[in-house]
Amino acid sequence: MPIGTAFHDRTFPLCQSLNYREWSGYYTVSVYEVHHEHEYNAIRNAAALIDISPLYKYMITGADATRLVNRVITRDINKVKVGQVIYCCWCDEEGKVIDDGTISRLEENVYRWTAADPSLRWFQQNALGMDVSIEDISEQIAAVALQGPTSGKLLAKIVTDADVRNLKYFRVTSGKIAGVPVDISRTGYTGDLGYEVWMPWKDAVKVWDALTTAGREFDLHAAGMLALCVDVGTAQVGVLIAGRVLWVAGQTMVVAPYLSGTAPVRIDLSQASQDEYMRLKTGDSVTVMGIIPEEGDRVMATSIRDRS
């Protein structure tokens, strides 16, 4: 049975619809009101606060931490500087995507790794013989996504010990909110200005209260999953999510992460061979420019750019 996240004491009273979904064993609000319109408009026109605590979170440390990360993901972590975040995916031995997420390089050999699905076993299997520690911190770290055009001004008002105003895209810094130590990354899945705030699980409510109190000035609204990435926001801005945006029921779609440089892009509706994957990896270059739904539905023109 699902349980509440670190923010449940605050999100439950706000959820008028009682419309929840299960996410990694937690109750997650799908939509706070009967319809997601106000929540979506907050993302696009003001600021929205979204509980993303159910993400799986891992801390990778040790002399071989960088070596492990490079072995698992499809990007070159050696190009990533301390204080930088990347979006990436990791594949099985056939080149098919297992999962995707973000990796924050907090120190030279310290990484915080997020994932949608459990990945600890896969990381451990690839770490055999390495001097590396892999710690599942999913239940120790809570997180919220603060997304929308006024989100930066809101954070700048309440964050101490950090220069949020000059935080670049896909970078991370450390500071305090209401005296609570937090990491703040300029990341998100909405395609708008946005941040993700990472904090100790036990102090989550204190941070939520500080954000919502200061957020009144910036028209802050709590938003659920329906208005965020998995259903509306990402499809509109061209952010692809495995099994969501590009998916055809009843058919196997092979994921080729090298097509866009960063995003796992599903392009082949039949099961591809290893040779086909290698051809995509080393040869042809494909850019996803749009999604064409069934006849009668709307057509969305989108593009993907690596802005890191």
C-alpha positions in Angstrom: 0.0 0.0 0.0 1.4 3.5 -0.9 2.4 5.9 1.9 2.7 9.6 2.0 5.8 11.5 1.1 7.7 13.9 3.4 5.2 16.6 2.2 2.0 14.7 2.7 0.9 16.7 5.8 0.9 19.8 3.5 -0.2 18.3 0.2 -3.2 16.3 1.5 -5.2 19.3 2.8 -4.7 21.0 -0.6 -5.8 18.0 -2.7 -9.5 18.9 -3.2 -9.9 16.3 -5.9 -8.5 13.4 -3.9 -7.0 12.3 -7.2 -3.8 10.5 -6.5 -1.6 8.1 -8.3 1.1 5.6 -7.0 4.7 6.6 -7.7 7.4 4.3 -6.4 5.3 3.3 -3.4 4.1 6.8 -2.5 0.9 8.6 -2.9 1.4 11.4 -5.4 -1.1 14.0 -6.3 -2.3 13.8 -9.9 -4.3 17.0 -9.7 -5.2 19.2 -6.8 -8.4 20.6 -8.2 -10.9 18.9 -10.4 -9.0 20.0 -13.5 -5.3 20.7 -13.9 -5.8 24.1 -15.8 -4.8 26.3 -12.9 -1.8 24.2 -12.0 -0.6 24.1 -15.6 -1.1 27.9 -15.9 1.1 28.4 -12.8 3.9 26.5 -14.5 3.7 28.7 -17.6 2.8 32.1 -16.1 3.8 32.2 -12.4 5.3 29.4 -10.2 4.3 25.9 -9.4 5.5 23.7 -6.5 5.6 19.9 -7.3 6.5 17.1 -4.9 9.1 14.9 -6.6 10.3 13.1 -3.5 9.4 9.6 -4.9 12.3 9.7 -7.3 14.9 7.1 -6.5 18.1 8.8 -5.3 21.6 7.4 -5.0 24.8 8.8 -3.7 27.9 7.5 -5.5 31.3 8.1 -3.7 34.8 6.7 -3.7 38.0 6.7 -5.7 36.2 4.8 -8.6 32.9 6.8 -8.5 33.7 8.6 -11.8 34.7 5.3 -13.4 31.5 3.7 -12.4 29.3 6.5 -13.7 31.1 6.5 -17.0 30.7 2.7 -17.3 26.9 2.9 -16.8 25.7 6.0 -18.7 25.7 6.9 -22.3 27.5 10.2 -21.9 31.0 11.2 -20.9 31.0 12.2 -17.3 34.6 13.4 -17.6 33.2 16.4 -19.5 31.0 17.3 -16.5 32.4 19.8 -14.0 31.8 19.9 -10.3 28.6 21.8 -9.7 27.1 20.7 -13.1 24.1 18.4 -13.7 23.4 16.3 -16.7 20.4 14.4 -18.0 21.3 10.9 -19.2 20.2 7.4 -19.6 21.7 4.0 -19.1 21.3 0.9 -21.3 21.5 -2.8 -21.1 24.0 -5.0 -23.0 21.8 -4.7 -26.2 21.8 -0.9 -26.1 18.2 -0.6 -25.0 17.4 2.0 -22.3 16.9 0.7 -18.8 16.0 4.1 -17.3 16.9 7.8 -17.4 17.5 10.5 -14.8 19.8 13.3 -13.7 23.3 13.1 -12.2 24.7 16.0 -10.2 28.5 16.1 -9.7 28.7 17.5 -6.2 32.4 16.9 -5.8 35.2 15.4 -7.8 34.2 11.8 -6.9 30.7 12.5 -5.4 27.6 12.2 -7.4 23.8 12.3 -6.7 22.0 10.1 -9.2 18.2 10.1 -9.7 16.1 7.5 -11.4 12.5 6.8 -12.0 12.8 3.1 -11.3 15.0 1.1 -8.9 18.5 0.9 -10.2 20.6 -0.1 -7.2 21.1 -3.7 -8.4 22.3 -2.6 -11.8 24.7 -0.1 -10.4 26.1 -2.7 -8.0 26.5 -5.2 -10.7 28.6 -2.8 -12.7 30.6 -1.8 -9.7 32.1 -5.2 -9.0 35.8 -4.8 -8.3 35.7 -1.0 -8.0 36.5 1.1 -5.0 33.1 2.8 -4.8 30.2 3.2 -2.4 26.6 3.2 -3.7 24.1 4.4 -1.1 20.3 4.5 -1.6 19.3 7.8 -0.1 15.7 7.8 -1.5 14.2 7.9 2.0 16.7 10.4 3.3 16.3 13.2 0.8 13.0 14.9 -0.1 12.7 17.1 -3.2 10.4 19.6 -4.8 10.3 21.1 -8.3 9.8 24.8 -8.3 8.9 25.7 -11.9 7.7 28.8 -13.7 8.8 32.3 -14.7 8.6 33.7 -11.2 10.4 30.8 -9.5 13.8 32.5 -9.7 12.7 35.6 -7.9 10.9 33.5 -5.3 14.0 31.6 -4.5 16.2 34.7 -4.5 14.0 36.1 -1.8 14.3 33.3 0.7 17.5 31.4 -0.1 20.6 32.3 2.0 24.3 31.4 1.4 23.7 30.8 -2.3 23.7 33.0 -5.4 20.5 31.7 -7.0 20.2 34.7 -9.4 23.3 33.7 -11.3 22.8 29.9 -11.2 23.2 28.7 -14.8 21.0 26.1 -16.5 21.8 22.5 -15.3 24.0 23.7 -12.5 23.7 23.0 -8.8 24.5 25.0 -5.7 24.1 24.7 -2.0 22.4 27.1 0.4 19.8 27.3 3.1 16.0 27.8 3.2 14.5 28.7 6.6 17.8 27.5 8.1 17.6 24.1 6.4 20.6 23.0 4.3 19.5 22.5 0.7 20.9 21.8 -2.7 19.3 23.8 -5.5 19.6 22.7 -9.1 18.4 24.7 -12.1 16.7 21.7 -13.6 13.2 20.5 -14.4 11.0 18.9 -17.0 8.7 21.8 -17.9 10.8 23.6 -20.5 10.3 26.8 -18.5 12.5 28.5 -15.9 12.7 26.1 -13.0 14.6 24.6 -10.1 14.6 21.5 -8.0 15.3 21.8 -4.3 16.8 18.8 -2.4 16.6 18.7 1.4 16.8 16.3 4.4 13.5 14.3 4.6 12.9 15.3 8.2 13.0 19.0 7.4 10.8 18.9 4.3 7.7 20.5 5.8 9.8 23.5 7.0 11.1 24.1 3.5 7.6 23.7 2.0 6.2 26.2 4.5 8.9 28.8 3.7 8.4 28.4 0.0 4.6 28.7 0.1 4.6 31.6 2.5 7.0 33.6 0.3 5.3 32.3 -2.8 2.1 34.2 -2.2 3.7 37.2 -3.6 4.6 35.3 -6.8 1.3 33.5 -7.3 2.7 30.1 -6.3 0.4 27.1 -6.7 0.9 23.5 -5.7 0.8 21.4 -8.9 0.3 17.7 -9.5 1.7 15.2 -12.0 -1.0 15.8 -14.6 0.2 19.4 -15.1 3.8 18.5 -14.9 6.0 16.3 -17.0 4.3 13.0 -17.5 1.2 14.2 -19.3 1.2 17.9 -20.4 4.4 19.9 -19.9 7.0 17.8 -21.4 5.1 16.9 -24.6 4.6 20.5 -25.3 8.3 21.5 -25.0 9.7 18.3 -26.7 11.1 16.6 -23.6 10.7 12.8 -24.3 10.0 10.4 -21.5 10.3 6.7 -22.0 6.9 5.0 -22.2 5.0 8.3 -22.1 5.4 10.8 -25.0 6.6 8.4 -27.7 4.9 5.1 -27.4 2.8 2.9 -29.6 0.6 0.4 -27.8 1.4 -3.2 -28.5 4.7 -2.6 -30.3 8.2 -2.7 -29.1 10.1 0.5 -29.7 13.8 0.5 -29.5 15.5 3.4 -27.7 18.5 5.0 -29.2 20.0 7.5 -26.8 22.7 8.8 -29.2 20.2 10.2 -31.7 19.8 13.5 -29.8 23.0 13.5 -27.8 21.2 13.4 -24.5 17.6 12.2 -24.7 16.5 8.6 -25.2 14.5 8.8 -28.4 12.2 6.0 -29.5 12.3 5.7 -33.3 12.1 2.1 -34.4 8.7 0.3 -34.1 10.2 -3.1 -34.6 12.7 -5.0 -32.5 16.1 -3.8 -33.7 19.3 -5.9 -33.8 22.6 -5.0 -32.2 23.9 -4.1 -35.6 21.0 -1.6 -36.0 21.8 0.0 -32.7 25.5 0.4 -33.6 24.5 2.0 -36.9 22.4 4.5 -35.0 25.2 5.1 -32.5 28.0 5.6 -34.9 26.4 6.8 -38.1 23.0 8.4 -39.0 22.0 11.5 -37.1 18.3 12.0 -36.4 16.5 15.0 -34.8 13.0 14.6 -33.4 11.0 17.5 -34.7 7.5 16.6 -33.9 4.9 14.1 -32.9 2.0 13.2 -35.2 -1.0 11.8 -33.3 -4.0 9.9 -34.8 -6.2 11.6 -37.3 -8.4 14.2 -35.6 -6.0 15.0 -32.8 -3.8 18.0 -32.5 -0.3 18.0 -34.0 2.5 19.4 -31.9 5.8 20.7 -33.4 8.7 20.3 -31.0 12.4 20.2 -31.1 15.2 19.0 -28.8 18.3 20.9 -28.0 21.2 20.1 -25.7 21.4 23.3 -23.6 23.8 21.9 -21.0 
